[in-house]
């Protein structure tokens, strides 16, 4: 569906990059005493913001209307499953949800690469797929450091079940980076 309506997909992707940057910075603000998290996620947030700028320029070039935010059912389902009461569970869930989102973004961009015929977009999506491949493991490493390997593996398995259910929901009409189609 994305290749059939590339301008809308690119515009949605721009919003995702902005939200990814904001999310990484929100974790920096939540855990300011965790130096490895602060260093890695502030750098990741800066990279996501650069991606937002590139992708939003492409969306404008393609004539796609830009949204400032939007609710993504997939992300909302994952975040709804996050535990909020105490640590290290809260931080673990926040980091793992981000790792899953980044992993799925990487998969989506890899699948999209063979279908993008616009040379400028193709070049950008190669770069973005490589970045997404790095981002997921960053969040996963931080999750392990936050809660330990055993707790991380157990919770990741549980969140993967949540993800399967989220992706099984009826598809929405909108073109989105994170979705079932």
Secondary structure, 3 states (H helix, E strand, C coil): CCHHHHHHHHHHHHHHHHHHHHHHHHHHHHCCCCHHHHHHHHHHHHHHHHHHHHHHHHHHHCCCCCCCCCCCHHHHHHHHCCCCCCCCHHHHHHHHHHHHHHHHHHHHHHHHHCCCCCHHHHHHHHHHHHHHHHHHHHHHHHHHHHHCHHHHHHHHHHHHHHHHHHHHCCCCCCCCCCCCC
